[in-house]
Amino acid sequence: MLPAAAAFHFPWEVNSGAVQEGESVRVFGRLVCYQPEESRATLSAQHASKEHHVTIHTLFVEPFNPIIGAQYIVLGEIENADGVGAMVRARVLNCVDGVNVALLQKAINEQRSFFRERDHGSQAFDL
């Protein structure tokens, strides 16, 4: 049986506990730090005048050419790490520098709305 498709989560949702350990996620952010000796990267994103950070475990995507300050999208699984909290174990790490972040956030919200409507509609047929 295949795992469920990874859903987009905002960086501020990853550390808030809205995502469970082992869950597949897609997350985006600006690369602010890369520590090759620890196979860790940190992505950052602004939300409501606060900067949110997500730690990415990069072992499965190395070697890669990190571009500090560039936008990245990560596909991976959530795991809890000592001293870090929620961390994404990256399976895919793509540089998407130049993406319109506001438009990406709007698209994620639209997709969520579509899935909610679709799921709500299918429940009405199950009665």
N, C-alpha and C positions, 0 to 999 in steps of 0.2 A: 504494500500500500504506500502510495506517495504521500509525503508530508503536505500539509496545507500550503497554499501559495503565501509568500511573504507579503504582509500588508505594510504600506508606508506608515511610519510613525514619525512624528516631529521629535527633534532632539530633546525638547523639554518633557516629552512623554516617557522617554526611555528611563530617565532617572527618577521619575515621579512614582514609579511602581505600577504604572498603567500597563506594563508589559511583563509577562511572566517569564521566568527562566526556562530556556529551551525553545521559546517561541521564535519563529522565523520572522525577521523584520527587514524592512528597507528604511534607511535613514540617510539624511543628507546633512552637509555642513561644510564650513570652510576649514581646511587643514591648518591648524595653528601650531602643532608640535608633532614631531616624529622621533621616536627613540628606537633605532634599529637594534640596539643591544638587548632591548626588552621586547621587541616585536610589538610595540605599541604606538598608536597614533591618537591624536586628540582632534576631534572636529568641534566646531563652535558655530552657534547660530543665535541670532537676536530674536527675542520675543518679549513684548510688553516691557520694553526698556531694560531688559535683563539679558545677560549673555549666558547661554546654556552650553555645557560641554558634554560630549559623549566620548568615552574611551573605546578605541577600536583595537582588537587583537589582530595583528597583521600577519601572523606566522604562515597562514595558508595562501597568502597572496604575494609573498616575497619571492624574489626581489621585485620591488617596484620603484619607480622614480618619483619620489615625493616632491610636490611643488607647494611649498609653504605659501599660504594665502589663497590657494585655488579651491574651488568648490568640488566636492566629491559626493558620490552616492555610493552607499555600502549596502550589500545584501549579505545577511548572516544571521546567526542565532544569538539570543541573549544568554549570557551566563553571569553568575555572580562571582566577583573576584574580591579577595581580601584587600581591604584598604582602598578599593576603587568603587565598589558597588556594582551596579549593572554595567556590563561591558558587552560589546558586540564582537563576536568571533567572525571576522570577515571571510566570506567565501568569494565575493566579488567586490572589488574596489575600483570604481571608475572615476576618472577626472572628468568633470562636466563644467569646467570653468567657462564662464560666459552665460550660463543658464540664468534666466530671469527667476530669481528666488520667489518673488511675490507671486508670479504666475504659477510656479511649481506648487506653492502652498495652496493657491486657489484650486488648482487641478486635484490635489490630494483631497481637499474638502468636498469638491464636486463628486469625486469617486466614492468617498465615504457616504455621501448623501444618496448616490445611486444604489450602492449596496444595501443601505438601510431600507430604501423604498422597495427594492427587489425582494429582500428577505421578508419584509412586512407583507408584501403582496402575496408571496408564496405561502405564508402562514394562513392567510385568509382562505386559500384553496384547500388547506389541510383539514379544515373544520368538517 
